[in-house]
Amino acid sequence: MTSLNVLLLFAALLFCVGLLGILIRRSLIVILMCLELMLAAAMLNLVAFNRYHLDETGLPATSLSIFIFFIIAVAAAEAALGLAIVTAIYKQKKNLNLNELNSLRDC
């Protein structure tokens, strides 16, 4: 069984990779994937804390599990909306490079 420190370190590494991808890359698709990677790191933190936070019966707390479920639902909705917006921009501009998409005037 892995310790809480290992899980938190792995989540921090995932978050840093996602943040670095957002700061370095200029493609909208890659930026959305890096954003999802950062959300996955946050969910991994919550799952790790849920695993090691036990209630009075010795089982993991259910309130945090419900919160994690809602975060997964919000992340799925965010991915769907993000891909819909990227698809609409690509249909209009035929380009997904952020350096060349600096104006929304023609949308």
Secondary structure as UniProt FT lines:
FT   HELIX           4..24
FT   HELIX           28..52
FT   TURN            56..57
FT   HELIX           62..93
FT   TURN            98..100
FT   TURN            105..106
//
